[in-house]
Amino acid sequence: PATFDSEDLPVGAVAVAAALTPGSAPDASPSSTVYAGTVLSTGQALGANAVTADFSATAVEAPLSDDDLGCPLIDRNGQVSGMLEMTKGKGASTTAVFLPADLVLGVTRQIVSSGTVEPGWLGVETTDADPTTLTPSGTVVTSASATDGARLVAVDDDSPAAYAGLDPGDIITGVDGHQVHSTAELRSRIYADPAGTDLAITFERGGATMTTWVVLAEPDGDDPGGGSSP
């Protein structure tokens, strides 16, 4: 049986996608075709469609097509890292966009167990942390040491985040030991977790790394899981 990788693939790494190619005759069995490609981006919203605007995705340079939707992305350890959501472009210039395996697996488990997906509520508004710094001369540069993640813009009163001690300005960088590079990745990490789920939230405050525990709650208000509010 397949095993799944919850971590992001490194940009520049080579991954493979295993797709099924229809047989040449009407009664012929499909054959498996393996495509290798370079990881172009990961852990970020791509905005290629409605799903990849809200959730993080992995973009891989591989000549797949929409006929291959749902095929797995395999990392160098043979684990499933993602499932194909869509493709952009044609031929050698095609970009294949994969949803993270952790998200797909979590959603599948909820559907199997209850027939629906009911995300728990953290109670924050976030924006992507800016991995850039401003030099004394006024030039904006990307810093290798700068923190990326989901920066808290607001924390709702009486929310799990508030009870856990999270404050505006904190940058969430991990959930249960898994990296968080953006608001979209934070949403991907917790979307399939129902109310009552205990999560370890790693965050940075004033240059210090801290961890706190939250218990996701039932949604409060109008669509707290939409937009920028996990």
PyMOL commands that set and color helices and strands:
alter all, ss='L'
color gray80, all
select helices_A, chain A and resi 50-54+66-68+91-93+101-114+160-163+183-190
alter helices_A, ss='H'
color red, helices_A
select strands_A, chain A and resi 14-21+31-44+57-61+72-74+80-88+95-100+124-128+132-134+140-142+150-155+171-175+178-179+198-205+208-215
alter strands_A, ss='S'
color yellow, strands_A
deselect
rebuild
show_as cartoon
